[in-house]
Amino acid sequence: MKITSSNRAKPALFFLIFLLAPFLLLAQNGKIKISGKVLDESNQPLPGATVILKSSNQSVITDFDGKFDFLVPEQNAVFSVSFIGYKTKEVNTNGKTTLDIKLELESESLNTVVVIGYGEVKSKDLTGSISTIKLADLSKQPVANVGDAIQGRAAGVQVITSGKPGDNPTFRIRGTGTIGNNDPLIVVDGMPLNGGLNQVNMNDVESLQILKDASSTAIYGSRGSNGVVIITTKRGTLGKSSLSFDVSTGISEATDVLQVLNASQFASLHNDILNNAGLTPNPDFQNPASLGKGTDWVDAFFRTGIQNNYTMSYSAGNEKTKVYTSLNIFDQKGIIINTDYKRYILQFNSDTKVSDNLKFGNSLKLNHDIKSQGDYNIQNALISLPTQPIYRANGNFSGPIGQAIYSGDVDNPIGKATIIDNSTKGYNIQGNLFGELTFLKNFKFKTIAGAEANFWKTRTWSPTYSWDTKIGQNAFLSESSNQSITLLFDNTLTFNKKFDNGLNVTGVIGTSAQQNKFEFISGSIQNFPSESTQTLNNGISQSSLHGSSSEWAIFSTFTRANFDYKSKYYVTATVRRDGSSRFGTGNKYGTFPSASLAWRISNEDFFKSKSVNDLKLRLGYGITGNQEIGNYSFSSNYNTYLYNFNGSYVSAAVPSVLPNSNVKWEAQEQYNIGVDASLFNERVNITLDAYVKNTNDMLVPQSVPVTSGYSDIFVPYINAGKIQNKGIELVINTKNIQKDKFSWNSDFVFSINRNKVIDLNGDAPLITGGLGLNYNVSRIQEGYPINVFYGFVQEGIFQSQAAVDNHAVQVQGTSSSNSTSSGDVRFKDLNNDGLITDADRTFIGNPNPDFAASLNNTFTYGDFSLSVYLQGVYGNDVFNANRLYNEAMSITTNQSTAVLGRWTGPGTSNSMPRAIYGDPNNNNRASSRYIEDGSYMRIKNVTLSYKIPTDSMKKKFFDYAKVYLSGQNLFTFTKYNGFDPEVSTNGIDNNIYPVTRIVSLGLNVGF
């Protein structure tokens, strides 16, 4: 067939139509496909960003990689792209079909949404003092709970951590405000948490706020005086569902193990101890050098700990329903043998939108943990004799053999830690259901019903044992069960309206009802015919049974109003009225008001400054309360007794404590002034606060005469004390470098708090800091900070007998073996009466730091990120009570290597006394000898992470992946001579489980 020119054109036309068919179809349907990617200021993808086509208001949500696809009707489509915390950006396609859209931060510090209790507000509109913790990198820290991770990151918030597995940290917000309970109120998803922070998985936390001043905490009334920690867990998000795994494994060790004497060094010391007392030395120690190093009990007692942390979470959401769920498994082996902790947490949160005006939701947390340990005793490990082996040749644990003066009498610490079982199993449930109704445009009603159930079972089992002279003849079993059930029912009505004149009003009124019941039962028994059956009914002697129960309830009404006029002038007013069962008739109800003002100076017309972007002044005052005083302080306690009446035993209930029907909550008033400033295009953000916090009506012990018929030891508490805290807090956040591939941000936190006891209902001080056997090292006294150390002042060491004779008499005797002698501690005669008595004691140290500070630097380069966090305190003293045993040199126990510098003759030492059996001069009395500088600076955390790029993969296995290496408590710079300067809030280091160094490797993967 002949092909004409017309025929030749047909195949070409069909081929052209085939190539253009998709475009012709799109054109026919009026649709063009646009693909894009939304990035943050560091060129990282922004999943969950909203992309709206302005011509139709249709929208899509970016996926986990920040990507989106859109079908548009025209080539020059205009998109509006937004994401929380970023400036909304309009983008014109201008004929492009592929877009890379980079968003700019919208003043992150000013637009962060802050949870304030029964509501939310942007940080720029705050009138009170609230610290918001940045949680982005906290989940990568190798710690068990949120409290450990936030240490030092909030101004005015002291967090004391513990290295013991399963322990919860201790919080102090703006100082110690009472001699009673100082713990803050912790609220998780709208419910007060009765259990510890171990019940919360750090990977589940979405936001964390700490309410510090009274204008912020007054909404919690009688429970807000110690501050409030508000934790909000993650919820499902709109868009693509995501599944993520976070796994890490780490090793831990003691940061600074105390060095003790080896066998040769101990034998030489022991010879001195006995010789100086005129006693015959141990014949086995005639040649100390021949004994070598001996047993290293400390090395056997401590170990390298291992911890593993696994979290799997799933999030999904659409226009109607959003779901978030996670499972966490945490397994920790402590640095001391047989100290272990396991935890399992299941979180399930959901939100269901029934209509535009009605939604329901829930938060549910299931927790199970197991704390187990032997009968460990760090002090015994330090003082056990290096001349004694851990095991005998037959494999049994050893015990001291021979006379105690030669061989000591310390139980084998390895054996006790190994054979004795102490375990606590916890089963905890916290959950709530809520409904939220929006009506009449400006009103929102929310109701929440919740419950928290905590169950603990504790078991101690000690079998029989025979370790040479140490014999445990009877096996012992103790078991106890506790349960605490708390119910909550809250209702709030919120009104929000923006008026045309620039006035914005938000008001909330509400009620809160809470009830708790606690029950406890325990039993113990000894002497088991068969130790293979370890049950209470298998023992045959010395059985005991105990049980108790208590309950409390509180009902509250509250209201809060926020006024904002043209973002210049702010007023917040709050009133809460509480009724509590913990107080007697006439004092059950209390009212707690607060008010705060703010003035945004930078929004005034007269304010002209290119370098100051935002400047706000805040003022606040309020009254809060503390109802954590026990359940029945207003009534008398009764003890039951059996007494003989006419030859028969009769039971009786005898009151033991004088009742005080006038007891009420401790009231705390607080003044706060603050300044918020943003400088240099928001490159520098500063928050400065100053406060005065007065605790009035503080509960103190009442003086009860014996003639009253009541105990003068167990006494009632009355509202008659007063404590003042005042301080300054400074937070500076800077964006030092912001480049496309490299950024450097810094966060600096600085706090000063001064504590003073104003009144104690009299001049008599309260004796605290007990170490047993009437040995107390602290007191609470008017005019001084709380829990200051009290004792004798060491002036050095007597270098000669003439120096002893010319000094005030300390201990009189007939010889150097039973009286003060050269080589003993010289104590200062403060009243110059020529005698060293209790009258020569004085205040020798303060456990409260002068200031606390932290500095965090975050560096980002491409897909790498490095965070270096420094934290420390300065000016606090520590009473190192461990030295009472490790440097006593008065009985047959091992000592620390510090005693190698002991006094052995004139001029040999002016700080470490002589070694002598019995300590006739009482060198070990509470004195400045044991006061040490507790200041420290710590490399608290270093985390290096790398985000594995997915765009370059031939086959995409995951949406997101990050590997990280993290170290916690890496190095501590301090003059303190103990394991670690971070001890309890009372500043006493007495056999405390030390803070540990942890290094972990982790992987976070998202699908």
Secondary structure, 3 states (H helix, E strand, C coil): CCCCHHHHHHHHHHHHHHHHHHHHHHHHHCCEEEEEEEECCCCCECCCCEEEECCCCEEEECCCCCEEEEEECCCCCEEEEECCCECCEEEECCCCCEEEEECCECCHHHHCEEECCCCEEEHHHCCCCEEECCCCCHHHCCCCCHHHHCCCCCCCEEEECCCCCCCCCEEEECCCCCCCCCCCEEEECCEECCCCHHHCCHHHEEEEEEECCHHHHHHHHHHCCCCEEEEEECCCCCEEEEEEEEEEEEEEEECCCCCECCHHHHHHHHHHHHHHCCCCCCHHHCCHHHHCCCCCHHHHHECCEEEEEEEEEEEEECCCEEEEEEEEEEEEECCECCEEEEEEEEEEEEEEECCCCEEEEEEEEEEEEEEEECCCCHHHHHHCCCCCCCECCCCCECCCCCCHHHHCCCCCHHHHHHHCEEEEEEEEEEEEEEEEEEECCCEEEEEEEEEEEEEEEEEEEECCEEECCEEECCCEEEEEEEEEEEEEEEEEEEEEEECCCCEEEEEEEEEEEEEEEEEEEEEEEECCCCCCCCCHHHCCEEEEEEEEEEEEEEEEEEEEEEEEECCCEEEEEEEEEEEECCCCCCCCEEEEEEEEEEEEHHHCCCCCCCCEEEEEEEEEEEEEEECCCCCCCCCCCEEEEEEEECCEEEEEEEECCCCCCCCCCEEEEEEEEEEEEEECCCCEEEEEEEEEEEEEEEEEECCCCHHHCCCCCCCCEEEEEEEEEEEEEEEEEEEEEECCCEEEEEEEEEEEEEEEEEEECCCCCEEEEECCCCCEEEEECCCCCCCEEEEECEEEECCCHHHHHCCCECCCCCCCCCCCCCCCEEECCCCCCCECCHHHCEEEECCCCCEEEEEEEEEEECCEEEEEEEEEEECCEEEECCHHHHCCCCCCCCCEHHHHHCCCCCCCCCCCCCCCCCCCCCCCCCEHHHEEECCEEEEEEEEEEEECCCCCCCCCCCCEEEEEEEEEEEEEEECCCCCCCCCCCCCEECCCCCCEEEEEEEEEEEC
